[in-house]
Amino acid sequence: MATPRNDGIRPTGDRVREALFNALHSRGAVEGATVLDLFAGTGALGIEALSRGASHAVFVECSRTHAALVEANLATCGFSDRAAVVVADARTWLAANPGPWDLALLDPPY
């Protein structure tokens, strides 16, 4: 997956992502799920969910540059048809779009 250089984005590390999704998968929380990835960054968390069988994911990212990166990563992974990318502040967007979501993933900046 593509990541931007030197702009402060901090994708969730591979080990952390793998541990998180192994735990979620063992509980049956991913397969067929509708996923919300807030503060999406590169889209790594939502894309991992799609790769593990989630049916659809919505990625919310306030940076247009990062949202374009999410779209590129979705296309590279072949998941564009199972995803939507929204450019918006995550808190504001969530207040207006409460779901329902089967799984919400958040990895906000520090």
C-alpha positions in Angstrom: 0.0 0.0 0.0 1.1 3.5 -0.8 1.9 5.9 2.1 2.7 9.6 1.9 6.1 10.8 2.8 6.9 13.2 5.6 3.4 14.6 6.2 2.7 13.3 9.7 0.6 10.3 8.7 1.3 7.3 10.9 -0.3 4.1 9.5 -1.1 1.4 11.9 1.8 -1.0 12.1 1.6 -4.4 10.5 2.0 -6.3 13.7 -0.7 -4.3 15.5 -3.0 -4.6 12.5 -2.5 -8.4 12.3 -3.1 -8.9 16.0 -6.2 -6.7 16.0 -7.7 -8.5 13.0 -6.8 -12.0 14.2 -8.7 -11.2 17.4 -11.7 -9.8 15.5 -11.7 -12.6 13.0 -11.7 -15.3 15.7 -14.9 -13.7 17.1 -16.6 -13.6 13.7 -16.6 -9.8 13.7 -15.3 -9.2 10.2 -16.8 -11.7 7.7 -19.7 -10.0 5.9 -19.4 -6.9 8.1 -20.2 -3.3 7.1 -17.1 -1.4 8.3 -16.5 2.2 9.2 -12.9 3.4 9.1 -12.7 6.8 10.7 -9.5 8.9 10.5 -8.7 6.6 7.6 -5.2 7.9 6.7 -4.0 5.3 4.2 -7.1 3.1 4.6 -5.0 0.3 6.0 -7.5 -0.8 8.7 -10.6 -0.8 6.4 -8.7 -2.4 3.6 -7.5 -5.2 6.0 -11.2 -5.7 6.9 -12.1 -6.0 3.3 -9.3 -8.4 2.7 -10.7 -10.6 5.5 -14.2 -10.7 4.1 -16.0 -7.5 5.1 -18.8 -6.8 2.7 -18.4 -3.0 2.5 -16.3 -0.3 4.1 -16.7 3.5 4.4 -13.5 5.5 4.8 -13.8 8.9 6.4 -10.7 11.2 6.1 -10.5 15.0 6.5 -7.5 15.4 4.2 -8.2 15.4 0.5 -4.7 14.2 -0.2 -5.0 11.2 2.1 -8.5 10.4 0.8 -7.0 10.2 -2.7 -4.4 7.9 -1.3 -7.1 5.7 0.2 -8.9 5.6 -3.2 -5.6 4.6 -4.9 -4.9 1.9 -2.3 -8.4 0.5 -2.7 -7.9 0.4 -6.5 -4.5 -1.3 -6.1 -6.1 -4.0 -3.8 -9.2 -4.4 -6.1 -11.7 -3.2 -3.5 -13.0 0.0 -5.0 -16.4 -1.6 -5.7 -16.9 -2.5 -2.0 -15.9 0.8 -0.6 -16.8 4.5 -0.3 -14.3 7.3 0.6 -15.7 10.4 2.2 -13.7 13.7 2.7 -15.0 15.1 6.0 -14.2 15.6 9.6 -14.8 12.2 11.2 -16.7 13.5 14.3 -19.0 15.8 12.3 -19.7 13.1 9.7 -20.4 10.4 12.3 -22.9 12.7 14.1 -24.9 13.0 10.8 -24.4 9.3 9.8 -24.8 7.1 12.9 -25.0 3.8 11.0 -25.7 1.1 11.6 -22.1 -0.3 11.4 -21.1 -3.8 12.3 -17.5 -2.7 13.0 -16.1 0.7 13.5 -12.3 1.2 13.3 -10.6 4.4 14.6 -6.9 5.3 14.6 -6.9 9.0 15.1 -3.7 11.1 15.0 -2.0 11.7 18.3 
